[in-house]
């Protein structure tokens, strides 16, 4: 194995676009860092910053349609396959509240400030620490977002440092009607700067506060900011709060000053070092749990990220993107899981509102959480789910007239109500979302060997929904899912709202059976209901049909692969237990087009291909992304090729694809090297977690492979390799070393 992969990336120039800024975050605050010594800009974000809608009325609640549901079902079952087009209360398409940046902290050198050597510039981000750093001659700027203290920390050092410091809200797309006020006061510790921004049409606002602590030199107020002259170092601590009414800036300033608990002096840590040490005990521990080594060329590992991105077949590129993906996913997860843009944006006009999009994107981004040893991500997802359960209950009652819970397809994090839908996207008819969002929480419990009672309670609510919702039957007595919606596709010969979408069948079956496992007192009833659901249908092309209802024809050229939900993320369809269905699912995957080349479509394809043991197809899907110019110099990704539309789907999903290609697990099965991409014949994946409670290190080469299992519970599993299956007994606390031949 070659030298350890570099856990970071670097560039030889400052970022010219915000999309190329290096990223740091703690799941609450985010920082997007340009690294320009003459105009050092750090865009500050926060997960709670969504622009309020001007109206707060009925259009922000789920539509009350339950009374019309029987009639809709009658029409659909009688053959009127356009019936769902008018199943609405007539409202226009309403987007969720859009995510936006707060402001940028600017450190500008005055025109008459002493210059320095403009050569030898370098900016870096260290994934293991979360610190972004820019250096030029004697000047250094470091930024990180503390996971321990929830504060954006910036530390600038240089001899005779002279800077104008300000908080600047003027970012692309900022509303002209944004009511902005600045404050600046001197305190014994330094200048305290504030920016308050009130949204148009209301009393809701957000306030950012920055404490400027100077070593050496002088600090004076220069409204709306401050000027530092002749300093050796400047430490800035920044927080943002969203609120109604007024914020207490002085109280926030006192809280920031309270973080400076270790005074600078001989033998003592500087305030910056103390802040960093507290942060590292959280961040480094999480980041270093899992590593991937693909035996890359050391010379390529040393390249800046922008140069490495021009070598799409480089093992060093895939190593770095794996590391960056885990880093960005961890950094975006805390108060919430990642949005469409993770935790970052430099523009108020965020595509698709920067929402949490639950019908594929959020689920793909968090796909690696359990196996990649990032329980912080799963806990962030759980936090979102459990906060929104009351709104999910409203969705079930209003739209379907049932008990239980129905998740929305889009949420801004504040509301879980289903109000974003239209004729072409009848997302209010989608009932599979709760099962998909709860699946990672179940996987997390299996990995740690302990059930979260909140997850069990939520599963029961989903089962109650299906009890009330599944009331219609076909001529053979099987239950019918009607209305049914397959995100975000439609049958070739019908409208969007249809019958028996494959995803809905898989989700209902899985939710009922999983809830039964968690609630023995209801198990017989829920298992009996699951048994009455119809099987999947195989169409005339030999493919698993997207709709199991006879007569509905498939539309193959689409970015979503919702119908293969039973393959991934579920284990309803596998080559081991249901080989005929797996073959039909594989045929469906072969026939699926890429439509508009969305990154999430390619990587969703790769995840399903890995479950079906098709390494060539995994490699092809990965190549579409690696060769398609999807990644910015920051190693954050775009939604479309040629870096069009900043979006975290590819960045956060790629680690899951690589893990699934190398290791798969269920509570009773381990699959080693199911679909290794042929271009990477040697490597090591260390620290992954399995759902039967064991850590695993895997190394492979053309000569063979070795896996080391470190179980924390005693259990018998089935081990699957290219040679077939065999039982494997694991004993808690006893390492188990496995050797196998590679294909």
C-alpha positions in Angstrom: 0.0 0.0 0.0 1.3 3.5 -0.8 1.7 6.4 1.5 -1.3 7.6 3.4 -3.7 9.7 1.2 -3.7 13.4 1.8 -6.7 14.4 3.9 -7.2 17.8 2.5 -6.9 19.8 -0.7 -5.2 23.0 -1.8 -5.2 25.7 -4.5 -2.4 28.1 -5.7 -4.7 31.1 -5.9 -7.5 32.7 -3.9 -11.1 31.8 -4.9 -12.5 34.1 -7.6 -16.0 32.6 -7.3 -17.8 31.8 -4.1 -18.4 28.3 -5.4 -14.7 27.7 -5.2 -14.3 28.9 -1.7 -13.1 26.3 0.8 -15.7 25.1 3.3 -15.9 24.6 7.0 -19.0 24.0 9.2 -20.3 22.4 12.4 -23.9 21.5 11.3 -25.2 24.9 12.5 -22.9 27.6 11.2 -21.0 27.4 7.9 -18.1 29.3 6.5 -17.2 29.7 2.8 -13.7 31.1 2.6 -12.1 33.0 -0.4 -8.6 33.4 1.1 -7.6 36.7 -0.6 -4.9 38.5 1.5 -6.0 41.9 0.2 -9.8 41.4 0.6 -10.2 38.4 2.9 -13.8 37.3 2.6 -15.6 34.7 4.7 -19.3 34.1 3.8 -21.1 33.0 7.0 -24.2 30.8 6.7 -26.5 29.2 9.3 -29.0 26.3 8.8 -31.9 28.3 10.2 -31.6 31.1 7.6 -34.5 30.8 5.3 -36.3 33.8 3.8 -39.8 34.0 5.1 -42.7 34.0 2.7 -44.6 37.2 2.5 -47.8 35.3 3.1 -48.4 33.0 6.0 -51.8 31.5 5.2 -53.6 28.4 3.9 -51.0 27.9 1.2 -48.4 27.0 3.8 -50.6 24.1 5.1 -51.4 20.8 3.6 -54.4 20.9 1.3 -57.6 19.6 2.9 -58.5 17.0 0.3 -59.6 14.0 2.3 -63.3 14.4 1.6 -62.5 14.0 -2.2 -60.3 11.0 -1.8 -63.0 8.3 -2.3 -64.1 9.9 -5.5 -60.5 10.1 -6.8 -60.0 6.5 -6.1 -63.2 5.5 -7.8 -62.1 7.4 -11.0 -58.6 6.0 -11.0 -59.7 2.4 -10.5 -62.3 2.8 -13.2 -59.6 3.7 -15.7 -59.6 7.6 -15.6 -55.8 7.9 -15.3 -55.9 11.7 -15.5 -58.2 11.9 -12.4 -55.4 13.1 -10.0 -54.7 16.2 -12.1 -57.6 18.1 -10.4 -57.1 16.6 -7.0 -56.0 19.9 -5.5 -57.5 22.9 -3.7 -56.5 25.2 -6.6 -53.5 26.8 -5.1 -50.5 27.8 -7.2 -47.1 26.0 -6.9 -45.6 27.3 -3.7 -41.9 26.7 -2.9 -40.6 26.3 0.6 -38.8 29.2 2.2 -35.4 29.6 0.4 -32.1 29.1 2.2 -29.7 32.1 2.0 -26.4 33.4 3.3 -26.1 35.8 6.3 -23.2 38.1 5.3 -19.5 38.1 4.6 -16.9 39.0 7.1 -14.4 41.3 5.2 -10.9 42.0 6.1 -9.5 44.6 3.7 -6.1 46.1 3.5 -6.3 49.9 3.1 -4.7 51.1 0.0 -1.8 52.7 2.0 -1.2 49.6 4.1 2.3 48.0 3.8 2.4 45.4 1.1 4.1 42.0 1.2 5.5 39.5 -1.2 2.7 38.4 -3.6 4.4 35.2 -4.5 4.3 31.9 -2.6 0.5 32.0 -2.1 -1.3 28.8 -1.1 -4.7 28.1 0.4 -5.7 24.8 1.9 -8.4 23.0 3.8 -7.5 20.2 6.3 -10.4 17.7 6.4 -9.1 16.2 9.7 -9.3 19.6 11.5 -11.8 21.5 9.5 -9.4 24.4 9.2 -9.1 26.4 6.0 -5.8 28.3 5.7 -4.4 30.8 3.3 -0.8 32.0 3.4 1.3 34.5 1.5 4.8 35.5 2.6 4.4 36.4 6.3 0.6 36.6 6.2 -1.6 33.7 7.3 -5.4 33.5 7.8 -7.0 30.4 9.3 -10.8 29.8 9.6 -12.7 27.0 11.2 -16.2 26.5 12.6 -16.1 25.1 16.1 -18.1 22.0 16.8 -17.5 22.5 20.5 -18.3 26.2 20.9 -20.6 26.8 17.8 -18.7 29.8 16.6 -16.9 30.8 13.4 -13.2 31.4 14.3 -10.8 33.4 12.1 -7.2 34.0 13.1 -5.0 36.3 11.0 -1.3 36.9 11.6 1.3 39.1 10.0 3.8 41.6 11.1 2.4 45.1 11.3 -1.1 43.9 10.4 -3.4 46.8 9.2 -7.0 45.9 8.3 -10.5 47.3 7.9 -12.9 44.8 9.4 -16.6 44.9 8.4 -19.7 42.7 8.1 -21.1 43.1 4.6 -24.5 41.8 3.6 -24.1 42.7 -0.1 -24.1 39.3 -1.6 -25.6 38.2 -4.9 -29.4 38.2 -4.9 -29.8 40.0 -1.5 -33.2 41.7 -1.4 -33.1 45.4 -1.9 -35.8 45.7 0.7 -33.7 43.9 3.4 -33.6 46.3 6.4 -30.0 46.3 7.4 -28.5 48.0 10.5 -24.9 48.0 11.7 -23.4 48.4 15.2 -19.8 48.9 16.4 -18.6 49.3 20.0 -15.2 49.0 21.7 -14.9 46.6 24.6 -11.9 45.8 26.8 -11.3 42.7 24.6 -11.7 44.5 21.3 -14.3 45.8 18.9 -17.8 44.2 18.9 -19.4 44.5 15.4 -23.0 43.6 14.6 -25.2 43.4 11.6 -29.0 43.1 11.9 -31.0 42.2 8.8 -34.8 42.4 8.9 -36.7 40.5 6.2 -39.2 42.5 4.1 -42.8 42.4 5.2 -42.5 41.3 8.8 -40.6 41.4 12.1 -38.4 38.4 11.5 -34.7 39.1 11.3 -31.3 37.7 11.9 -28.3 39.3 13.7 -24.6 38.5 13.3 -22.1 39.5 15.9 -18.3 39.5 15.5 -15.9 40.0 18.3 -12.5 41.4 17.1 -9.6 40.6 19.4 -6.3 42.2 18.6 -2.8 41.3 19.8 -0.5 44.3 19.5 -1.3 47.5 17.6 -4.5 49.6 18.0 -8.2 49.2 17.3 -10.4 52.1 16.4 -14.0 52.3 15.3 -14.5 53.1 11.6 -18.3 52.7 11.2 -19.8 50.5 10.1 -16.7 48.5 11.1 -13.4 48.8 12.8 -9.8 49.5 11.8 -6.8 47.5 13.2 -3.3 49.0 12.8 0.1 47.6 13.5 -1.2 44.3 15.0 0.6 41.0 15.3 -2.6 39.0 15.1 -6.4 39.5 14.9 -8.8 36.9 16.2 -12.5 37.1 15.1 -15.4 35.2 16.6 -18.7 35.3 14.8 -22.2 34.0 15.5 -25.5 34.4 13.8 -29.0 34.2 15.4 -32.4 34.2 13.6 -35.1 35.9 15.7 -38.1 38.0 15.9 -38.0 41.5 17.4 -34.6 42.6 18.7 -31.5 40.6 19.4 -29.3 41.3 22.5 -26.0 42.1 20.8 -24.2 42.9 24.1 -25.2 39.6 25.6 -23.9 37.8 22.5 -20.7 39.8 22.8 -20.3 38.7 26.5 -20.9 35.1 25.4 -18.2 35.3 22.8 -15.8 36.9 25.3 -16.5 34.0 27.6 -14.9 31.7 25.1 -11.5 33.4 25.6 -10.9 31.5 28.8 -7.2 30.8 28.4 -5.3 34.1 28.3 -2.3 34.3 26.1 1.0 34.0 27.9 4.2 32.1 28.3 3.4 28.4 28.8 -0.3 28.9 28.1 -2.2 28.3 24.9 -3.3 31.3 22.9 -7.1 31.8 22.7 -7.0 30.5 19.1 -5.2 27.4 20.1 -7.7 26.8 23.0 -10.6 27.2 20.7 -9.1 24.8 18.1 -8.2 22.2 20.7 -11.8 22.0 22.0 -13.1 21.7 18.4 -10.7 19.0 17.4 -11.8 16.6 20.1 -15.2 16.5 18.3 -14.3 17.0 14.6 -11.1 15.0 14.2 -12.5 12.0 16.1 -15.4 11.8 13.7 -13.5 12.4 10.5 -10.7 9.9 11.2 -13.0 6.9 11.8 -13.0 5.8 8.1 -10.3 6.1 5.4 -10.0 5.0 1.8 -6.6 4.3 0.2 -6.6 3.4 -3.6 -2.8 3.1 -3.9 -2.7 6.4 -5.8 0.4 7.9 -7.4 2.1 10.2 -4.7 2.8 12.8 -7.4 -0.9 13.0 -8.2 -1.8 13.1 -4.5 0.3 16.3 -4.2 -1.6 18.2 -7.0 -4.0 21.0 -6.2 -7.6 20.0 -6.4 -8.3 21.9 -9.6 -5.5 20.1 -11.4 -6.5 16.7 -10.0 -10.1 17.3 -11.3 -8.7 17.4 -14.9 -7.6 13.7 -14.4 -10.9 12.0 -14.0 -9.4 8.5 -14.0 -6.9 9.2 -11.3 -7.1 7.1 -8.1 -5.8 10.1 -6.2 -8.9 12.1 -7.4 -11.3 9.4 -6.1 -9.4 9.2 -2.8 -9.7 13.0 -2.4 -13.3 13.1 -3.3 -14.1 10.3 -0.9 -12.3 12.2 1.9 -13.9 15.5 0.9 -17.3 14.0 0.7 -17.1 12.6 4.3 -15.7 15.9 5.5 -18.4 18.1 3.9 -21.2 15.7 5.0 -19.9 15.8 8.6 -19.5 19.6 8.4 -23.1 20.1 7.1 -24.8 17.9 9.7 -25.8 19.0 13.2 -29.0 21.0 13.8 -30.2 19.6 10.4 -28.8 17.1 7.9 -27.4 18.7 4.7 -29.6 20.8 2.4 -29.4 20.6 -1.4 -26.4 22.9 -1.0 -25.1 21.3 2.2 -24.7 24.1 4.7 -23.3 26.7 2.3 -24.3 29.2 -0.4 -23.0 32.6 -1.4 -26.1 33.6 -3.3 -29.6 34.4 -2.1 -31.1 32.9 -5.2 -30.5 29.3 -4.2 -31.7 26.7 -6.7 -34.9 24.8 -5.6 -34.9 27.0 -2.4 -31.9 25.1 -1.0 -34.5 22.8 0.5 -34.3 19.4 2.1 -35.6 17.4 -0.8 -36.9 14.1 0.6 -37.8 12.2 -2.6 -34.2 11.4 -3.4 -31.6 14.1 -2.7 -31.5 14.1 1.1 -31.6 10.3 1.2 -28.7 10.0 -1.2 -26.6 12.5 0.6 -27.0 10.7 3.9 -26.6 7.2 2.4 -23.1 6.6 3.8 -23.9 7.7 7.4 -24.1 4.3 9.1 -21.4 2.5 7.1 -19.0 5.5 7.0 -19.2 5.8 10.8 -20.9 9.2 10.9 -23.6 8.8 13.5 -23.6 12.7 13.7 -25.2 12.7 10.3 -27.9 10.2 11.3 -28.6 12.1 14.5 -29.0 15.3 12.5 -31.5 13.5 10.3 -33.3 12.1 13.3 -33.6 15.6 14.8 -35.3 16.9 11.6 -37.7 13.9 11.5 -38.7 14.0 15.1 -39.2 17.8 15.1 -41.5 17.6 12.1 -43.6 14.6 13.1 -46.6 16.8 14.2 -46.7 18.3 10.7 -46.5 14.8 9.2 -49.6 13.9 11.2 -51.3 17.0 9.7 -50.4 15.8 6.2 -52.0 12.4 6.8 -55.2 13.9 8.2 -55.6 16.7 5.7 -54.8 14.9 2.4 -55.8 11.4 3.2 -58.1 11.5 6.2 -56.0 9.0 8.1 -54.2 8.6 11.4 -50.4 8.3 11.3 -47.8 10.3 9.4 -46.9 11.3 5.9 -43.7 13.1 5.1 -43.5 16.0 2.6 -41.3 15.8 -0.5 -39.8 19.2 0.4 -39.1 21.1 3.6 -37.2 24.2 4.6 -36.5 22.8 8.0 -39.2 24.9 9.8 -42.3 23.2 8.4 -42.9 19.6 7.6 -46.3 20.4 6.0 -46.8 19.1 2.4 -47.7 22.2 0.5 -45.2 22.1 -2.5 -47.0 20.4 -5.4 -48.4 21.0 -8.8 -50.1 19.2 -11.7 -46.8 17.9 -13.1 -45.4 17.2 -9.6 -48.3 16.0 -7.4 -45.9 15.6 -4.5 -48.8 15.7 -2.0 -49.8 12.2 -3.3 -46.4 10.7 -2.4 -46.8 8.4 0.6 -43.4 6.6 0.7 -41.3 9.5 2.1 -41.7 8.6 5.8 -40.3 5.1 5.2 -37.3 6.4 3.3 -36.5 9.0 5.9 -36.8 6.5 8.7 -34.7 3.7 7.0 -31.3 5.3 7.9 -32.5 5.6 11.5 -33.2 1.9 11.6 -29.8 1.2 10.0 -28.2 3.3 12.6 -29.9 1.3 15.4 -28.8 -1.9 13.8 -25.2 -0.7 13.6 -25.0 0.3 17.3 -27.2 -2.6 18.5 -29.7 -0.5 20.4 -33.1 0.7 19.4 -34.1 4.4 19.7 -37.6 4.5 21.2 -38.3 7.7 19.1 -37.7 5.7 15.9 -39.9 2.9 17.1 -42.7 5.4 17.8 -42.4 7.0 14.4 -42.5 3.7 12.7 -45.7 2.9 14.5 -47.2 6.1 13.2 -46.3 5.2 9.6 -47.9 1.8 10.1 -51.1 3.4 11.4 -51.2 5.5 8.3 -51.1 2.4 6.1 -53.7 0.7 8.2 -56.1 3.5 7.4 -54.9 4.2 3.8 -54.8 0.7 2.3 -58.6 0.1 2.0 -59.1 -0.6 -1.7 -58.5 -4.0 -3.3 -58.2 -5.4 -6.9 -60.2 -8.1 -8.4 -58.0 -10.7 -6.8 -58.4 -9.3 -3.3 -54.9 -7.7 -3.2 -54.6 -4.3 -1.7 -54.2 -1.4 -4.0 -52.1 1.7 -3.4 -54.3 4.4 -4.9 -53.5 7.2 -5.5 -49.9 6.4 -6.1 -46.9 8.5 -7.2 -43.4 7.6 -8.4 -41.1 10.6 -7.9 -40.8 12.4 -10.2 -42.0 10.3 -13.2 -45.2 9.4 -14.9 -46.4 6.4 -16.9 -45.8 6.7 -20.7 -49.6 6.4 -21.2 -51.1 8.1 -18.2 -50.8 11.1 -15.9 -48.6 11.5 -12.8 -51.0 10.3 -10.1 -51.5 6.6 -10.8 -51.9 3.2 -9.1 -49.4 0.8 -7.4 -46.1 2.6 -8.0 -43.3 0.1 -7.2 -41.8 2.5 -4.7 -45.1 2.8 -2.8 -45.5 -1.0 -2.7 -41.9 -1.5 -1.4 -42.2 1.4 1.2 -45.6 0.2 2.5 -44.4 -3.4 2.8 -41.1 -2.3 4.5 -42.8 0.2 6.9 -45.4 -2.4 8.1 -42.9 -5.2 8.6 -40.3 -3.0 10.3 -42.9 -1.5 12.6 -44.1 -5.0 13.4 -40.5 -5.9 14.4 -40.5 -3.0 16.8 -44.0 -3.5 18.2 -44.7 -7.1 18.9 -48.2 -6.2 20.3 -49.3 -5.1 16.8 -47.1 -7.5 14.8 -49.7 -9.9 13.6 -52.0 -7.2 12.3 -49.3 -5.2 10.4 -47.6 -8.3 8.9 -51.0 -9.5 7.7 -51.6 -6.2 6.0 -48.1 -6.3 4.4 -48.8 -9.8 3.1 -51.9 -8.5 1.2 -49.9 -6.1 -0.9 -49.4 -7.1 -4.5 -46.1 -8.4 -5.8 -43.9 -6.3 -8.2 -44.7 -6.7 -11.9 -42.3 -7.6 -14.6 -43.1 -5.9 -17.9 -42.8 -7.1 -21.5 -39.2 -6.0 -21.6 -38.3 -8.3 -18.7 -37.8 -5.3 -16.4 -39.3 -4.6 -13.0 -42.1 -2.2 -13.9 -42.3 1.2 -12.3 -46.1 0.7 -11.8 -47.4 -2.8 -10.9 -50.9 -1.9 -12.2 -51.7 -3.7 -15.5 -51.7 -1.4 -18.5 -49.4 1.3 -17.2 -46.4 1.6 -19.4 -42.9 2.6 -18.3 -41.1 5.9 -19.1 -37.5 4.9 -19.1 -35.6 8.2 -19.7 -35.7 9.7 -16.3 -33.2 10.9 -13.6 -35.1 9.2 -10.7 -34.9 5.5 -10.0 -37.8 5.4 -7.5 -39.1 2.0 -8.7 -35.8 0.3 -7.6 -36.3 1.4 -4.0 -36.7 -2.3 -3.1 -33.0 -2.8 -4.3 -31.6 0.3 -2.6 -31.9 1.5 0.1 -34.1 -1.5 1.0 -33.0 -5.2 0.8 -36.4 -6.4 -0.4 -34.8 -7.4 -3.8 -31.4 -9.0 -3.7 -29.3 -11.4 -5.8 -29.2 -13.7 -2.8 -32.8 -13.9 -1.7 -34.8 -13.0 -4.8 -32.7 -13.7 -7.8 -35.5 -13.5 -10.4 -36.6 -10.1 -9.1 -33.0 -9.0 -9.0 -32.6 -9.9 -12.6 -35.7 -7.9 -13.5 -34.4 -4.9 -11.5 -31.1 -5.2 -13.3 -33.0 -5.1 -16.6 -34.8 -2.0 -15.4 -31.5 -0.4 -14.6 -30.1 -1.2 -18.0 -33.1 0.5 -19.7 -33.0 3.6 -17.5 -31.8 6.8 -19.2 -30.0 9.7 -17.6 -32.5 12.3 -18.8 -30.9 15.7 -17.9 -27.6 14.3 -16.5 -28.4 15.2 -12.9 -25.5 14.1 -10.6 -28.0 12.5 -8.2 -29.4 10.3 -11.0 -25.9 8.9 -11.9 -25.0 8.1 -8.4 -28.4 6.7 -7.5 -27.8 4.4 -10.5 -24.4 3.5 -9.1 -25.8 2.6 -5.7 -28.4 0.3 -7.2 -25.8 -1.3 -9.5 -23.6 -2.0 -6.5 -26.4 -3.8 -4.8 -26.9 -5.9 -8.0 -23.2 -6.8 -8.1 -22.5 -4.9 -11.4 -19.1 -3.3 -11.0 -18.9 -2.3 -14.6 -22.1 -0.3 -14.3 -20.9 1.3 -11.0 -17.8 2.4 -12.8 -19.7 3.8 -15.8 -22.0 5.8 -13.5 -19.0 7.1 -11.5 -17.3 8.1 -14.8 -20.3 10.2 -15.9 -19.7 12.3 -12.8 -15.9 12.3 -12.7 -15.7 13.1 -16.5 -18.6 15.5 -16.5 -17.0 18.5 -14.8 -19.3 18.3 -11.8 -16.9 19.5 -9.1 -15.7 23.0 -8.1 -12.2 23.7 -6.9 -13.7 23.5 -3.4 -14.6 19.9 -4.1 -18.2 20.7 -3.5 -20.3 19.6 -6.5 -22.8 20.8 -9.0 -26.2 19.5 -9.9 -25.5 19.5 -13.7 -22.3 19.0 -15.8 -19.9 21.8 -16.3 -20.3 23.0 -12.7 -23.9 24.3 -13.3 -25.9 24.9 -10.1 -24.1 24.5 -6.8 -25.4 21.3 -5.2 -24.1 18.8 -2.6 -25.7 15.6 -4.0 -22.6 14.3 -5.8 -20.1 15.4 -3.1 -22.0 13.8 -0.3 -23.2 10.6 -2.1 -19.9 9.6 -3.7 -18.5 8.0 -0.5 -21.6 5.8 -0.2 -21.2 4.6 -3.7 -17.6 3.5 -3.1 -18.4 1.8 0.2 -21.4 -0.1 -1.3 -19.1 -1.3 -4.1 -16.7 -2.7 -1.6 -18.7 -3.7 1.5 -22.5 -4.3 2.1 -24.1 -5.5 5.2 -27.5 -6.3 6.8 -28.1 -7.6 10.3 -27.4 -11.1 9.1 -25.2 -10.8 6.0 -21.8 -9.4 5.0 -21.0 -9.1 1.3 -17.3 -8.4 0.5 -16.2 -6.8 -2.8 -19.7 -7.1 -4.5 -19.0 -4.6 -7.3 -15.4 -3.2 -7.1 -14.7 -0.7 -9.9 -12.2 -2.5 -12.2 -10.0 0.6 -12.5 -8.9 0.4 -8.9 -7.5 -3.1 -8.4 -5.8 -2.4 -5.1 -6.8 -0.5 -2.0 -7.8 -0.4 1.6 -11.0 0.7 3.2 -10.7 1.0 7.0 -13.1 1.6 9.8 -16.4 1.0 8.1 -19.3 -0.1 10.3 -21.6 -3.1 9.7 -25.3 -3.5 10.6 -24.4 -6.6 12.6 -22.2 -4.6 15.0 -18.7 -5.0 13.8 -16.0 -2.6 12.5 -14.3 -3.7 9.4 -11.0 -3.1 7.6 -10.7 -4.4 4.1 -7.6 -4.5 1.9 -7.6 -5.9 -1.6 -5.3 -6.4 -4.6 -5.2 -8.6 -7.7 -3.7 -11.4 -5.6 -6.5 -11.5 -3.0 -8.2 -9.7 -0.2 -8.1 -9.6 3.6 -10.9 -8.4 5.9 -10.5 -7.9 9.6 -13.8 -7.8 11.6 -14.0 -6.4 15.1 -17.4 -7.4 16.4 -18.9 -5.9 19.5 -21.7 -8.6 19.7 -21.8 -12.3 19.3 -23.7 -13.3 16.2 -23.9 -15.7 13.2 -24.0 -14.1 9.8 -23.8 -15.3 6.2 -20.6 -14.2 4.4 -20.9 -13.7 0.7 -17.9 -13.4 -1.6 -17.4 -14.1 -5.3 -17.0 -17.7 -4.3 -20.5 -17.9 -2.8 -21.9 -18.0 0.7 -20.8 -19.6 4.0 -21.9 -19.1 7.6 -19.6 -17.0 9.8 -19.7 -17.1 13.6 -18.6 -13.9 15.3 -17.8 -13.5 19.0 -17.9 -10.1 20.7 -14.5 -8.8 21.4 -12.6 -11.3 19.2 -11.1 -10.1 16.0 -11.9 -12.3 12.9 -9.5 -12.3 10.0 -10.8 -13.4 6.6 -8.9 -14.1 3.4 -10.5 -14.4 0.0 -9.7 -14.6 -3.6 -10.5 -11.6 -5.8 -12.1 -11.9 -9.2 
